[in-house]
Amino acid sequence: MEENAFSLLNQINSPDDLHHLSSDELERLAAELREYIIECVSKTGGHLAPSLGAVDLTVALYSVFSLSCDKVVWDVGHQAYAHKILTGRREDFKKLRQKDGITGFPCRAESSYDAFGVGHASTSISAALGMAIARDLSGRGEHIIAVIGDGAMTGGESFEALDQAGDLGKNLIVILNDNGRSIDFNVGAMSGYLSRIRIRPEYNRAKKDIKELLSNIPQIGDKVFKTAEFIKEGVKSVIVPGGIFEEMGFKYIGPIDGHNIPLMREVFDDVRQMDGPILVHVRTKKGRGYLPAELAPDTFHGVGPFDLTTGKVKSNPSAPKSYTSVFGDTLVRLGEANEDIVAITAAMPGGTGLKAFSERFPDRFFDVGIAEEHAVTLAAGLAAGGKRPVVAIYSTFAQRAYDQLMHDVCLQNLPVVLCLDRAGLVGADGATHHGAFDLSYLRHMPNMTIMAPKDENELRLMLFTALMQSDPCAIRYPRGSGLGVSCDGPMTGLEVGKAEIIRESDGGVALLAIGTMVDNAEKAAELLSVDGIDATVVNMRFEKPLDTELLMKLSETKKVFVTLEENALMGGFGSAVLEFLADNDIDMRVLRFGLPDRFIGQGTQTELREECGLLPAQIAEKIKRFISK
């Protein structure tokens, strides 16, 4: 990376440094920012396409507002790389998403310029409104700005916030960064609405022309314009159907070119002096400035390291199939045999492996947008109507649908299958994206069956099993490649609540593992055997219902139970085993392995498992110390 290529960027140490730059210098700065982001992310991976699309917007915004006092809240954070670089983290950006480096998302603990921590969508307007209310209660006067993408506008929370913001009338600026996409194509009525605005930008021009025409009428022109609401509404209904943002109490400005820095500066300067809630609609191009990302914005939304010249993503062609792809292939096969199976996802058909199902069965596939709560209750309605819904959501995002899972699915005992991808430690996306809590927050839901496969073939069997049940079921599985086992055998059902003994011994230690930790438990047992410690290894398969019959039998011959899970220790699988022992008055020493009671940062999955003491050698060493006491 040639430092002289970033001669202007290297002079920027805070956002206020942009205030002294000319328009030409701001254009040059934006070009250097793009080049720097592309070079860094080609080595670290990250959310490249959305951040490239927001570079000009960020430069224009920060050249007008003063972040020494004004606050900018970025939604999700996929767009915020230019923000990070311009706020004193230029050199740190080289370690983006790396262990002990900076996070991939705005984080309050990382910088005072990160006004609000994000990572999940549709939160920015709510947070910004809260800040605006706090500002007014404290008698301050800073500007509060929320930057939200059109994909995040498919989430219900954004509209709840818009509704109250318009009602309160607080000084609040919402910038809608509209690139026509989230991760996959946007869906829903809002996407269609914004599309109509994009192709009919003459709305604001028409309003301006009507005002000028009426103002030329002597004596009554101004009064007619101010009072004849039917004229304004007539313009909106013809040119921009609904006028939804103005109906909600916002002054609507746009759409404007999100790559025209002088125009945006002019608009932002005007907006800075206006009162009340204002929505500025900015149109941008995802991947702007890097042709491979412009041509394949989905691929470069969240991308691993890639070749800078060709744009080819670096990968291991010999790696086993991922859990996600095995899930997707299996569901297509099951869908061919059962026409009642329907699939639902929340704006991520590609990420959850449902792309093939959506193409094979378009009438039985539903992408609800970024609306996990709706996805789960929609599934409950489909189940109540006799269908077999499979809801595929990342574990971290399913947390948003906790109440719907409890009230709409479990309370009514409806056969919804919840497939939780990215369970456990996901790696570089860090604390906001680890699926660290699902075994805990699902376990106490009555009627819920919870499974976690030891490998990709067992995932197939669990999906087959879940679709035969008449109760709610959840399957959680990790990000990344499987273990490379064969997935060609017939699909047979598993006996619900029954574990599998993988390694049997006469020793006094039993390793009770679930999901990804089964393989590590087997490897730890091998290491223990070298030191003369013979351990039984059990693939528990089901967190709920537990195989209590097997646990009771093992408790008669074992002195130590070791539980292993890639989930928060509090309330998870290990807790379930402890509860069983306590409820049955069984005196047993228990050692638990899992995730500690803190949020885990970013790094590779191996690095994070090492940090949490979950690698085989660490497990074996801790067991040796435990049984030697």
Buried (B, 14 or more C-beta within 10 A) or exposed (E): EEEEBBEBBBEBEEBBBBEEBEEEBBBBBBBBBBBBBBBBBBBBBBBBBBBBBBBBBBBBBBBBBBBEEBBBBBBBBBBBBBBBBBBBBBEBBBBBBBBEBBBBBBBEEBBEBBBBBBBBBBBBBBBBBBBBBEBBEEEEEBBBBBBBBBBBBBBBBBBBBBEBBBEBEBBBBBBBBBBBBBBBBBBBEBBEBBBEBBEBBEBBEBBEEBBEEBEEEEEEBEEBBEEEEEBBEEBBEEBBEEBBBBEBBBBBBBBBBBBBBEBBBBBBEEBBEEEBBBBBBBBBBBBBBBEBBBEBBBBBBBBBBBEBEEBEBEEEEEEBBBBBBBBBBBBBBBBEEEEBBBBBBBBBBBBBBBBBBBEBBEEBBBBBBBBBBBBBBBBBEBBBEEBBBBBBBBBBBBBBBBEBBBBBBBBEBBBBBBBBBBBBBBBBBBBBBBBBBBBBBBBEBEBBBBBBBBBBBBBBBBBBBBBEBEBBBBBBBBBBBBBEBEBEEEBEEBEBBEBBEBBEBEBBBBBBBBBBBBBBBBBBBBBBBEEEBBBBBBBBBBBBEBBEEBBEEBBEEBEBBBBBBBBBBEBBBBBBBBEBBEEEEEEBBBBBBBBEEEEBBBBBBEBBBBBBBBBBEBBBBBBEEBBEE
